[in-house]
Amino acid sequence: MIRRATGDDIPAITQLVRSLARYERLESECTTTEDDLRTHLFGPRPYAEVFLAEEKGRVIGFASFFHNFSTFLGRPGLYLEDLYVLPQERGRGWGKALFVAVARVALERGCGRFEWQVLHWNEPAITFYQSLGADIIEQWRVFRMTGIRLRDLAEIPAAAPA
């Protein structure tokens, strides 16, 4: 079954996030804690939502997503941050079920876009998304700023141009 996560699911979500980080070869970048997830998923100002795939009381996959906004469309969008199913549970339709659940939320909320990113080497994911009708947007590049670089940028005095 696909269901919305609750605060009681934090340990399972944390384990799945760490498993995803291993799969994506990004363990060194995964610093999340149960407290982080509790605060930012279920605290006073939730920043994202999570659906879980559960079978016989065991959580086997998740999808995390949040809203963005398109000024070009003048409408909200939905961004899929993560979609992950445990390796031993793949090929049974859980990924598709999670993906469809998030797509339904996008439609219910009047979103003009449903977007996500895929690592360039993750051919199984690329094939999966294309099989569902997704387009690869080749002309865009992702930029990111974290840690000390983000802090340094934020500390630049915000003066109007002369």
OpenMM code with the backbone's topology and positions (N, CA, C; nanometers):
from openmm import Vec3, app, unit

residues = "MET ILE ARG ARG ALA THR GLY ASP ASP ILE PRO ALA ILE THR GLN LEU VAL ARG SER LEU ALA ARG TYR GLU ARG LEU GLU SER GLU CYS THR THR THR GLU ASP ASP LEU ARG THR HIS LEU PHE GLY PRO ARG PRO TYR ALA GLU VAL PHE LEU ALA GLU GLU LYS GLY ARG VAL ILE GLY PHE ALA SER PHE PHE HIS ASN PHE SER THR PHE LEU GLY ARG PRO GLY LEU TYR LEU GLU ASP LEU TYR VAL LEU PRO GLN GLU ARG GLY ARG GLY TRP GLY LYS ALA LEU PHE VAL ALA VAL ALA ARG VAL ALA LEU GLU ARG GLY CYS GLY ARG PHE GLU TRP GLN VAL LEU HIS TRP ASN GLU PRO ALA ILE THR PHE TYR GLN SER LEU GLY ALA ASP ILE ILE GLU GLN TRP ARG VAL PHE ARG MET THR GLY ILE ARG LEU ARG ASP LEU ALA GLU ILE PRO ALA ALA ALA PRO ALA".split()
positions = [
    Vec3(0.0832, -0.1171, 0.0000),
    Vec3(0.0000, 0.0000, 0.0000),
    Vec3(0.0882, 0.1242, 0.0000),
    Vec3(0.0366, 0.2310, -0.0583),
    Vec3(0.1038, 0.3607, -0.0571),
    Vec3(0.0291, 0.4465, 0.0445),
    Vec3(0.1036, 0.5100, 0.1333),
    Vec3(0.0407, 0.5939, 0.2351),
    Vec3(0.1295, 0.7129, 0.2679),
    Vec3(0.0687, 0.8141, 0.3272),
    Vec3(0.1446, 0.9299, 0.3745),
    Vec3(0.2241, 0.8909, 0.4984),
    Vec3(0.3445, 0.9427, 0.5053),
    Vec3(0.4283, 0.9173, 0.6225),
    Vec3(0.3790, 1.0002, 0.7401),
    Vec3(0.4081, 0.9503, 0.8601),
    Vec3(0.3798, 1.0233, 0.9838),
    Vec3(0.5103, 1.0340, 1.0624),
    Vec3(0.5063, 1.1078, 1.1701),
    Vec3(0.6243, 1.1216, 1.2550),
    Vec3(0.6763, 0.9882, 1.3058),
    Vec3(0.5885, 0.8911, 1.3210),
    Vec3(0.6306, 0.7584, 1.3680),
    Vec3(0.7180, 0.6866, 1.2656),
    Vec3(0.7163, 0.7327, 1.1420),
    Vec3(0.7928, 0.6684, 1.0347),
    Vec3(0.9350, 0.7216, 1.0206),
    Vec3(0.9741, 0.8167, 1.1042),
    Vec3(1.1061, 0.8798, 1.0909),
    Vec3(1.2202, 0.7776, 1.0853),
    Vec3(1.2262, 0.6776, 1.1732),
    Vec3(1.3377, 0.5811, 1.1637),
    Vec3(1.3423, 0.5094, 1.0283),
    Vec3(1.2282, 0.4693, 0.9766),
    Vec3(1.2245, 0.4002, 0.8472),
    Vec3(1.2661, 0.4947, 0.7340),
    Vec3(1.2184, 0.6179, 0.7384),
    Vec3(1.2555, 0.7150, 0.6343),
    Vec3(1.4059, 0.7388, 0.6380),
    Vec3(1.4602, 0.7544, 0.7570),
    Vec3(1.6039, 0.7785, 0.7714),
    Vec3(1.6841, 0.6630, 0.7119),
    Vec3(1.6447, 0.5409, 0.7389),
    Vec3(1.7142, 0.4241, 0.6834),
    Vec3(1.7051, 0.4219, 0.5312),
    Vec3(1.5883, 0.4546, 0.4768),
    Vec3(1.5722, 0.4565, 0.3318),
    Vec3(1.6567, 0.5662, 0.2679),
    Vec3(1.6632, 0.6833, 0.3312),
    Vec3(1.7461, 0.7921, 0.2782),
    Vec3(1.8922, 0.7491, 0.2754),
    Vec3(1.9380, 0.6843, 0.3794),
    Vec3(2.0776, 0.6383, 0.3829),
    Vec3(2.1033, 0.5293, 0.2791),
    Vec3(2.0060, 0.4440, 0.2583),
    Vec3(2.0193, 0.3402, 0.1560),
    Vec3(2.0245, 0.4034, 0.0169),
    Vec3(1.9429, 0.5050, -0.0048),
    Vec3(1.9461, 0.5776, -0.1322),
    Vec3(2.0819, 0.6442, -0.1515),
    Vec3(2.1357, 0.7053, -0.0483),
    Vec3(2.2667, 0.7706, -0.0587),
    Vec3(2.3747, 0.6694, -0.0978),
    Vec3(2.3694, 0.5493, -0.0404),
    Vec3(2.4657, 0.4441, -0.0786),
    Vec3(2.4492, 0.4084, -0.2260),
    Vec3(2.3252, 0.3882, -0.2689),
    Vec3(2.2967, 0.3520, -0.4074),
    Vec3(2.3488, 0.4588, -0.5038),
    Vec3(2.3301, 0.5864, -0.4676),
    Vec3(2.3714, 0.6961, -0.5552),
    Vec3(2.5188, 0.7336, -0.5384),
    Vec3(2.5898, 0.6582, -0.4544),
    Vec3(2.7327, 0.6834, -0.4286),
    Vec3(2.7550, 0.8227, -0.3696),
    Vec3(2.6622, 0.8628, -0.2819),
    Vec3(2.6673, 0.9958, -0.2217),
    Vec3(2.6621, 0.9902, -0.0689),
    Vec3(2.7086, 0.8790, -0.0123),
    Vec3(2.7036, 0.8643, 0.1335),
    Vec3(2.7714, 0.9786, 0.2064),
    Vec3(2.8812, 1.0289, 0.1527),
    Vec3(2.9545, 1.1353, 0.2206),
    Vec3(2.8733, 1.2649, 0.2263),
    Vec3(2.7742, 1.2797, 0.1406),
    Vec3(2.6909, 1.4000, 0.1402),
    Vec3(2.5643, 1.3850, 0.2233),
    Vec3(2.5382, 1.2663, 0.2723),
    Vec3(2.4148, 1.2401, 0.3477),
    Vec3(2.4400, 1.2628, 0.4967),
    Vec3(2.3988, 1.3773, 0.5451),
    Vec3(2.4210, 1.4125, 0.6860),
    Vec3(2.2908, 1.4197, 0.7649),
    Vec3(2.1800, 1.3843, 0.7043),
    Vec3(2.0508, 1.3962, 0.7706),
    Vec3(2.0449, 1.3098, 0.8962),
    Vec3(1.9667, 1.3571, 0.9917),
    Vec3(1.9428, 1.2832, 1.1154),
    Vec3(1.7922, 1.2661, 1.1331),
    Vec3(1.7555, 1.1800, 1.2249),
    Vec3(1.6134, 1.1645, 1.2551),
    Vec3(1.5554, 1.2970, 1.3036),
    Vec3(1.6309, 1.3709, 1.3842),
    Vec3(1.5829, 1.5003, 1.4326),
    Vec3(1.5615, 1.5983, 1.3180),
    Vec3(1.6537, 1.5997, 1.2212),
    Vec3(1.6371, 1.6868, 1.1044),
    Vec3(1.5060, 1.6548, 1.0338),
    Vec3(1.4835, 1.5285, 1.0078),
    Vec3(1.3630, 1.4890, 0.9355),
    Vec3(1.2376, 1.5183, 1.0166),
    Vec3(1.2416, 1.4922, 1.1459),
    Vec3(1.1259, 1.5201, 1.2317),
    Vec3(1.0909, 1.6690, 1.2265),
    Vec3(1.1922, 1.7537, 1.2379),
    Vec3(1.1705, 1.8983, 1.2367),
    Vec3(1.1185, 1.9471, 1.1027),
    Vec3(1.1806, 1.9035, 0.9954),
    Vec3(1.1514, 1.9623, 0.8648),
    Vec3(1.0415, 1.8917, 0.7863),
    Vec3(1.0037, 1.7720, 0.8287),
    Vec3(0.8909, 1.7039, 0.7645),
    Vec3(0.7626, 1.7156, 0.8459),
    Vec3(0.7765, 1.7204, 0.9791),
    Vec3(0.6578, 1.7140, 1.0642),
    Vec3(0.6519, 1.8243, 1.1692),
    Vec3(0.7434, 1.9191, 1.1634),
    Vec3(0.7452, 2.0290, 1.2593),
    Vec3(0.6419, 2.1350, 1.2256),
    Vec3(0.6525, 2.2515, 1.2897),
    Vec3(0.5545, 2.3587, 1.2687),
    Vec3(0.5512, 2.4118, 1.1254),
    Vec3(0.6622, 2.4036, 1.0532),
    Vec3(0.6689, 2.4495, 0.9130),
    Vec3(0.7251, 2.3355, 0.8287),
    Vec3(0.6406, 2.2391, 0.7881),
    Vec3(0.6906, 2.1286, 0.7057),
    Vec3(0.7391, 2.1789, 0.5696),
    Vec3(0.8556, 2.1341, 0.5300),
    Vec3(0.9139, 2.1762, 0.4028),
    Vec3(0.8933, 2.0742, 0.2923),
    Vec3(0.8569, 1.9540, 0.3271),
    Vec3(0.8374, 1.8500, 0.2266),
    Vec3(0.7362, 1.7498, 0.2797),
    Vec3(0.6918, 1.6637, 0.1897),
    Vec3(0.5978, 1.5575, 0.2236),
    Vec3(0.6574, 1.4251, 0.1793),
    Vec3(0.6100, 1.3168, 0.2391),
    Vec3(0.6635, 1.1844, 0.2067),
    Vec3(0.5492, 1.0844, 0.1939),
    Vec3(0.5557, 1.0064, 0.0875),
    Vec3(0.4715, 0.8881, 0.0735),
    Vec3(0.5603, 0.7669, 0.0986),
    Vec3(0.5025, 0.6632, 0.1570),
    Vec3(0.5745, 0.5386, 0.1810),
    Vec3(0.5068, 0.4242, 0.1078),
    Vec3(0.5883, 0.3321, 0.0606),
    Vec3(0.5393, 0.2046, 0.0091),
    Vec3(0.5564, 0.1055, 0.1233),
    Vec3(0.4482, 0.0390, 0.1575),
    Vec3(0.4508, -0.0518, 0.2717),
    Vec3(0.3836, -0.1831, 0.2347),
    Vec3(0.4489, -0.2911, 0.2713),
    Vec3(0.3938, -0.4239, 0.2460),
    Vec3(0.4070, -0.5072, 0.3723),
    Vec3(0.2953, -0.5587, 0.4186),
    Vec3(0.2920, -0.6431, 0.5384),
    Vec3(0.3589, -0.5738, 0.6576),
    Vec3(0.3301, -0.4445, 0.6731),
    Vec3(0.3829, -0.3688, 0.7861),
    Vec3(0.5280, -0.3264, 0.7735),
    Vec3(0.5894, -0.3534, 0.6597),
    Vec3(0.7307, -0.3202, 0.6380),
    Vec3(0.7422, -0.2113, 0.5322),
    Vec3(0.8119, -0.1024, 0.5653),
    Vec3(0.8320, 0.0069, 0.4709),
    Vec3(0.9425, -0.0337, 0.3744),
    Vec3(0.9125, -0.0268, 0.2431),
    Vec3(1.0083, -0.0745, 0.1428),
    Vec3(1.0464, 0.0313, 0.0392),
    Vec3(0.9871, 0.1490, 0.0503),
    Vec3(1.0214, 0.2551, -0.0431),
    Vec3(0.9596, 0.3865, -0.0008),
    Vec3(1.0077, 0.4947, -0.0634),
    Vec3(0.9520, 0.6261, -0.0309),
    Vec3(0.9649, 0.7216, -0.1483),
    Vec3(0.8823, 0.8244, -0.1435),
    Vec3(0.8913, 0.9373, -0.2349),
    Vec3(0.8793, 1.0628, -0.1494),
    Vec3(0.9746, 1.1547, -0.1646),
    Vec3(0.9658, 1.2831, -0.0954),
    Vec3(0.9498, 1.3922, -0.2007),
    Vec3(0.8669, 1.4911, -0.1687),
    Vec3(0.8351, 1.5949, -0.2668),
    Vec3(0.7970, 1.7239, -0.1964),
    Vec3(0.8050, 1.8332, -0.2723),
    Vec3(0.7691, 1.9639, -0.2173),
    Vec3(0.7259, 2.0560, -0.3314),
    Vec3(0.6650, 2.1668, -0.2958),
    Vec3(0.6187, 2.2631, -0.3959),
    Vec3(0.7290, 2.3589, -0.4372),
    Vec3(0.7235, 2.3990, -0.5624),
    Vec3(0.8014, 2.5104, -0.6153),
    Vec3(0.7010, 2.5985, -0.6896),
    Vec3(0.7489, 2.6952, -0.7655),
    Vec3(0.6576, 2.7842, -0.8347),
    Vec3(0.7164, 2.8235, -0.9690),
    Vec3(0.6341, 2.8202, -1.0727),
    Vec3(0.6756, 2.8628, -1.2065),
    Vec3(0.6181, 3.0006, -1.2352),
    Vec3(0.7068, 3.0996, -1.2455),
    Vec3(0.6596, 3.2325, -1.2835),
    Vec3(0.6123, 3.2321, -1.4284),
    Vec3(0.6694, 3.1482, -1.5131),
    Vec3(0.6277, 3.1415, -1.6537),
    Vec3(0.4841, 3.0905, -1.6654),
    Vec3(0.4488, 2.9917, -1.5836),
    Vec3(0.3131, 2.9371, -1.5866),
    Vec3(0.2192, 3.0109, -1.4920),
    Vec3(0.2779, 3.0792, -1.3935),
    Vec3(0.1963, 3.1452, -1.2927),
    Vec3(0.1234, 3.0463, -1.2040),
    Vec3(0.1862, 2.9286, -1.1865),
    Vec3(0.1230, 2.8202, -1.1097),
    Vec3(0.2278, 2.7483, -1.0267),
    Vec3(0.1815, 2.6822, -0.9204),
    Vec3(0.2752, 2.6004, -0.8439),
    Vec3(0.3180, 2.4781, -0.9235),
    Vec3(0.4291, 2.4223, -0.8830),
    Vec3(0.4760, 2.2967, -0.9388),
    Vec3(0.5050, 2.2017, -0.8237),
    Vec3(0.5306, 2.0784, -0.8573),
    Vec3(0.5685, 1.9807, -0.7564),
    Vec3(0.7033, 1.9239, -0.7969),
    Vec3(0.7952, 1.9204, -0.7017),
    Vec3(0.9292, 1.8709, -0.7263),
    Vec3(0.9484, 1.7413, -0.6482),
    Vec3(0.9839, 1.6371, -0.7185),
    Vec3(1.0124, 1.5076, -0.6579),
    Vec3(1.1593, 1.5066, -0.6171),
    Vec3(1.1854, 1.5112, -0.4888),
    Vec3(1.3231, 1.5122, -0.4396),
    Vec3(1.3840, 1.3721, -0.4475),
    Vec3(1.3124, 1.2740, -0.3986),
    Vec3(1.3636, 1.1366, -0.3981),
    Vec3(1.2516, 1.0380, -0.4273),
    Vec3(1.2850, 0.9355, -0.5017),
    Vec3(1.1989, 0.8193, -0.5222),
    Vec3(1.2911, 0.6996, -0.5091),
    Vec3(1.2626, 0.6131, -0.4122),
    Vec3(1.3537, 0.5021, -0.3866),
    Vec3(1.2757, 0.3818, -0.3364),
    Vec3(1.3102, 0.2675, -0.3910),
    Vec3(1.2557, 0.1387, -0.3470),
    Vec3(1.3743, 0.0485, -0.3174),
    Vec3(1.3679, -0.0233, -0.2077),
    Vec3(1.4766, -0.1147, -0.1730),
    Vec3(1.5079, -0.2066, -0.2907),
    Vec3(1.6357, -0.2320, -0.3169),
    Vec3(1.6739, -0.3120, -0.4345),
    Vec3(1.6010, -0.4457, -0.4460),
    Vec3(1.5838, -0.5163, -0.3353),
    Vec3(1.5198, -0.6483, -0.3398),
    Vec3(1.3697, -0.6401, -0.3680),
    Vec3(1.3116, -0.5195, -0.3629),
    Vec3(1.1683, -0.5015, -0.3873),
    Vec3(1.1379, -0.4398, -0.5236),
    Vec3(1.2396, -0.4118, -0.6019),
    Vec3(1.2208, -0.3473, -0.7320),
    Vec3(1.1611, -0.4441, -0.8340),
    Vec3(1.0985, -0.3852, -0.9348),
    Vec3(1.0398, -0.4657, -1.0417),
    Vec3(0.9022, -0.5188, -1.0094),
    Vec3(0.8447, -0.4743, -0.8980),
    Vec3(0.7134, -0.5229, -0.8570),
    Vec3(0.6059, -0.4146, -0.8658),
    Vec3(0.6447, -0.2941, -0.9115),
    Vec3(0.5462, -0.1874, -0.9294),
    Vec3(0.5418, -0.0832, -0.8196),
    Vec3(0.6264, -0.0979, -0.7184),
    Vec3(0.6249, -0.0019, -0.6072),
    Vec3(0.6718, 0.1371, -0.6500),
    Vec3(0.7750, 0.1442, -0.7308),
    Vec3(0.8229, 0.2739, -0.7781),
    Vec3(0.7154, 0.3461, -0.8582),
    Vec3(0.6511, 0.2740, -0.9466),
    Vec3(0.5442, 0.3337, -1.0264),
    Vec3(0.4299, 0.3796, -0.9370),
    Vec3(0.3938, 0.3004, -0.8374),
    Vec3(0.2847, 0.3371, -0.7475),
    Vec3(0.3180, 0.4642, -0.6692),
    Vec3(0.4413, 0.4763, -0.6223),
    Vec3(0.4832, 0.5981, -0.5523),
    Vec3(0.4809, 0.7178, -0.6472),
    Vec3(0.5325, 0.6985, -0.7672),
    Vec3(0.5391, 0.8052, -0.8663),
    Vec3(0.3984, 0.8545, -0.9024),
    Vec3(0.3080, 0.7630, -0.9242),
    Vec3(0.1693, 0.7976, -0.9577),
    Vec3(0.1036, 0.8713, -0.8408),
    Vec3(0.1305, 0.8300, -0.7185),
    Vec3(0.0719, 0.8974, -0.6017),
    Vec3(0.1140, 1.0439, -0.5965),
    Vec3(0.2409, 1.0711, -0.6256),
    Vec3(0.2888, 1.2096, -0.6260),
    Vec3(0.2287, 1.2860, -0.7439),
    Vec3(0.2197, 1.2238, -0.8602),
    Vec3(0.1587, 1.2886, -0.9771),
    Vec3(0.0137, 1.3266, -0.9489),
    Vec3(-0.0565, 1.2421, -0.8773),
    Vec3(-0.1962, 1.2727, -0.8428),
    Vec3(-0.2042, 1.3960, -0.7531),
    Vec3(-0.1119, 1.4080, -0.6588),
    Vec3(-0.1084, 1.5264, -0.5732),
    Vec3(-0.0869, 1.6510, -0.6589),
    Vec3(0.0047, 1.6419, -0.7555),
    Vec3(0.0309, 1.7561, -0.8433),
    Vec3(-0.0969, 1.7987, -0.9155),
    Vec3(-0.1708, 1.7045, -0.9677),
    Vec3(-0.2951, 1.7383, -1.0382),
    Vec3(-0.3999, 1.7927, -0.9425),
    Vec3(-0.4173, 1.7281, -0.8277),
    Vec3(-0.5165, 1.7734, -0.7294),
    Vec3(-0.4896, 1.9164, -0.6844),
    Vec3(-0.3635, 1.9557, -0.6793),
    Vec3(-0.3275, 2.0887, -0.6300),
    Vec3(-0.3109, 2.1907, -0.7425),
    Vec3(-0.3450, 2.1536, -0.8634),
    Vec3(-0.3402, 2.2463, -0.9748),
    Vec3(-0.2008, 2.2829, -1.0212),
    Vec3(-0.1058, 2.1928, -1.0019),
    Vec3(0.0325, 2.2205, -1.0409),
    Vec3(0.0476, 2.2188, -1.1930),
    Vec3(0.1307, 2.3082, -1.2425),
    Vec3(0.1571, 2.3141, -1.3854),
    Vec3(0.2732, 2.2274, -1.4279),
    Vec3(0.3550, 2.1854, -1.3316),
    Vec3(0.4722, 2.1027, -1.3612),
    Vec3(0.4946, 1.9998, -1.2516),
    Vec3(0.5544, 1.8905, -1.2922),
    Vec3(0.6007, 1.7860, -1.2009),
    Vec3(0.7418, 1.7552, -1.2493),
    Vec3(0.8409, 1.7874, -1.1681),
    Vec3(0.9799, 1.7764, -1.2107),
    Vec3(1.0651, 1.7025, -1.1080),
    Vec3(1.1821, 1.6561, -1.1565),
    Vec3(1.2777, 1.5872, -1.0716),
    Vec3(1.4102, 1.5805, -1.1458),
    Vec3(1.5123, 1.5308, -1.0788),
    Vec3(1.6438, 1.5128, -1.1398),
    Vec3(1.6837, 1.3663, -1.1292),
    Vec3(1.7675, 1.3252, -1.2224),
    Vec3(1.8204, 1.1888, -1.2225),
    Vec3(1.9702, 1.1970, -1.2502),
    Vec3(2.0475, 1.1209, -1.1750),
    Vec3(2.1908, 1.1155, -1.2020),
    Vec3(2.2140, 1.0612, -1.3431),
    Vec3(2.3076, 1.1199, -1.4150),
    Vec3(2.3302, 1.0852, -1.5557),
    Vec3(2.3619, 0.9374, -1.5772),
    Vec3(2.4198, 0.8706, -1.4774),
    Vec3(2.4578, 0.7303, -1.4934),
    Vec3(2.3459, 0.6334, -1.4550),
    Vec3(2.2362, 0.6847, -1.3991),
    Vec3(2.1311, 0.5966, -1.3479),
    Vec3(2.0344, 0.5555, -1.4591),
    Vec3(2.0838, 0.4704, -1.5484),
    Vec3(2.0050, 0.4264, -1.6640),
    Vec3(1.8746, 0.3566, -1.6257),
    Vec3(1.8718, 0.2732, -1.5198),
    Vec3(1.7429, 0.2123, -1.4845),
    Vec3(1.6366, 0.3175, -1.4518),
    Vec3(1.6754, 0.4232, -1.3791),
    Vec3(1.5792, 0.5284, -1.3457),
    Vec3(1.5383, 0.6064, -1.4703),
    Vec3(1.6341, 0.6390, -1.5557),
    Vec3(1.6035, 0.7131, -1.6783),
    Vec3(1.5058, 0.6336, -1.7649),
    Vec3(1.5318, 0.5054, -1.7810),
    Vec3(1.4436, 0.4190, -1.8596),
    Vec3(1.3044, 0.4132, -1.7964),
    Vec3(1.2999, 0.4007, -1.6640),
    Vec3(1.1726, 0.3959, -1.5915),
    Vec3(1.0912, 0.5223, -1.6171),
    Vec3(1.1524, 0.6385, -1.5983),
    Vec3(1.0794, 0.7641, -1.6148),
    Vec3(1.0350, 0.7851, -1.7600),
    Vec3(1.1201, 0.7495, -1.8542),
    Vec3(1.0815, 0.7626, -1.9946),
    Vec3(0.9659, 0.6680, -2.0286),
    Vec3(0.9639, 0.5507, -1.9671),
    Vec3(0.8549, 0.4561, -1.9938),
    Vec3(0.7206, 0.5097, -1.9458),
    Vec3(0.7250, 0.6043, -1.8522),
    Vec3(0.6026, 0.6651, -1.8006),
    Vec3(0.5664, 0.7937, -1.8766),
    Vec3(0.6477, 0.8300, -1.9757),
    Vec3(0.6165, 0.9452, -2.0585),
    Vec3(0.6931, 1.0719, -2.0264),
    Vec3(0.7931, 1.0648, -1.9414),
    Vec3(0.8695, 1.1837, -1.9032),
    Vec3(0.9676, 1.2243, -2.0123),
    Vec3(0.9936, 1.3535, -2.0191),
    Vec3(1.0912, 1.4089, -2.1123),
    Vec3(1.2175, 1.4476, -2.0374),
    Vec3(1.3333, 1.4278, -2.1004),
    Vec3(1.4603, 1.4763, -2.0463),
    Vec3(1.4789, 1.6184, -2.0977),
    Vec3(1.5072, 1.7090, -2.0083),
    Vec3(1.5287, 1.8491, -2.0459),
    Vec3(1.6797, 1.8704, -2.0536),
    Vec3(1.7345, 1.8511, -2.1715),
    Vec3(1.8795, 1.8535, -2.1913),
    Vec3(1.9406, 1.9932, -2.1797),
    Vec3(1.8644, 2.0969, -2.2117),
    Vec3(1.9239, 2.2297, -2.2192),
    Vec3(1.9433, 2.2980, -2.0844),
    Vec3(1.9012, 2.2395, -1.9745),
    Vec3(1.9165, 2.2992, -1.8419),
    Vec3(2.0289, 2.2305, -1.7657),
    Vec3(2.1001, 2.3075, -1.6866),
    Vec3(2.2048, 2.2563, -1.5981),
    Vec3(2.1659, 2.2866, -1.4549),
    Vec3(2.1958, 2.1978, -1.3652),
    Vec3(2.1670, 2.2174, -1.2242),
    Vec3(2.2869, 2.2846, -1.1591),
    Vec3(2.2597, 2.3889, -1.0825),
    Vec3(2.3632, 2.4544, -1.0034),
    Vec3(2.3279, 2.4364, -0.8563),
    Vec3(2.4313, 2.4322, -0.7728),
    Vec3(2.4076, 2.4123, -0.6302),
    Vec3(2.5129, 2.4868, -0.5511),
    Vec3(2.4728, 2.5353, -0.4355),
    Vec3(2.5651, 2.5985, -0.3434),
    Vec3(2.5299, 2.5483, -0.2036),
    Vec3(2.6285, 2.4967, -0.1325),
    Vec3(2.6057, 2.4436, 0.0023),
    Vec3(2.7173, 2.4876, 0.0951),
    Vec3(2.6988, 2.4571, 0.2209),
    Vec3(2.8042, 2.4749, 0.3208),
    Vec3(2.8655, 2.6128, 0.3246),
    Vec3(2.9984, 2.6151, 0.3277),
    Vec3(3.0712, 2.7400, 0.3442),
    Vec3(3.0490, 2.8358, 0.2276),
    Vec3(3.0332, 2.7830, 0.1081),
    Vec3(3.0088, 2.8706, -0.0075),
    Vec3(2.8753, 2.9432, 0.0061),
    Vec3(2.7742, 2.8729, 0.0522),
    Vec3(2.6445, 2.9352, 0.0749),
    Vec3(2.6547, 3.0409, 0.1843),
    Vec3(2.7222, 3.0067, 0.2921),
    Vec3(2.7393, 3.1023, 0.4020),
    Vec3(2.8155, 3.2257, 0.3559),
    Vec3(2.9240, 3.2050, 0.2813),
    Vec3(3.0027, 3.3186, 0.2322),
    Vec3(2.9191, 3.4090, 0.1421),
    Vec3(2.8389, 3.3510, 0.0564),
    Vec3(2.7551, 3.4312, -0.0314),
    Vec3(2.6534, 3.5126, 0.0498),
    Vec3(2.5917, 3.4490, 0.1455),
    Vec3(2.4898, 3.5160, 0.2265),
    Vec3(2.5481, 3.6291, 0.3103),
    Vec3(2.6776, 3.6244, 0.3371),
    Vec3(2.7412, 3.7285, 0.4188),
    Vec3(2.7877, 3.8483, 0.3369),
    Vec3(2.7745, 3.8443, 0.2048),
    Vec3(2.8093, 3.9597, 0.1226),
    Vec3(2.7094, 4.0706, 0.1526),
    Vec3(2.7579, 4.1902, 0.1815),
    Vec3(2.6644, 4.2998, 0.2101),
    Vec3(2.5690, 4.3219, 0.0928),
    Vec3(2.4428, 4.3333, 0.1236),
    Vec3(2.3402, 4.3500, 0.0208),
    Vec3(2.3199, 4.4987, -0.0044),
    Vec3(2.4016, 4.5556, -0.0891),
    Vec3(2.3904, 4.6961, -0.1250),
    Vec3(2.3345, 4.7064, -0.2664),
    Vec3(2.2558, 4.8099, -0.2901),
    Vec3(2.2031, 4.8324, -0.4236),
    Vec3(2.3172, 4.8733, -0.5167),
    Vec3(2.3110, 4.8303, -0.6432),
    Vec3(2.4147, 4.8706, -0.7390),
    Vec3(2.4204, 5.0230, -0.7523),
    Vec3(2.5399, 5.0733, -0.7737),
    Vec3(2.5574, 5.2194, -0.7862),
    Vec3(2.5274, 5.2657, -0.9258),
] * unit.nanometer
topology = app.Topology()
chain = topology.addChain("A")
for resn in residues:
    res = topology.addResidue(resn, chain)
    for name in ("N", "CA", "C"):
        topology.addAtom(name, app.Element.getBySymbol(name[0]), res)
